[in-house]
């Protein structure tokens, strides 16, 4: 009798995209107004905070890091994760696509892509996204600046070509890609990324944030 192949269950993968904490290489838009040292301090806090808030036994936490030879420095700043994968060369679309391919190569099940710019992202929000992926092909967490802080996929989808990265149309470009793919998707509440000095106002009630970042900067 022929044996029927069954897919091995795989925990959802939450992949955090991170840069090595090197002055002048992180939070560069903010650095033009607050300086490289404070930009680095804020980045280290953001990245460690996001990782801490997302550690949960319900999913595997991956970190996609760059540059490829800076894993020890990045791991020391962010703390433990279930897996570390180096981002390849190329634009953000190439790097996102590579991470999605690596995750789905391990089996089915949802894959979530997040960054380190949104400290409002919590395990509760990830659980909300996973619940939506039970009935949708994708889930999008839009950011107030026109990008997104979370993209979840129940299956691989061709969403990373034709996106104007680092612009205010990233989320709308992604929605258009979802429409072209004939995919169903849900959206989470919008949240604030920390990319500009004005964005720091959202930290006023975060007692764990650097003290200078919680005060108006003028």
Secondary structure, DSSP 8 states (H G I E B T S, - for coil): -----------EEEEEEEE---TTTSSHHHHHHH-HHHHHHHHHHHHHHHHHHH--TTEEEEEEEESTT-HHHHHHHH---SEEEE--SS-HHHHHHHHHHHHHTT-SS-EEEE-SS-TT--HHHHHHHHHHHTTSSEEEEEETTSSEEEEEESS----SSS--TTSTTHHHHHHHHHHHTT--EEEEEEE----SGGGGGGGTT-TTS-GGGGS---
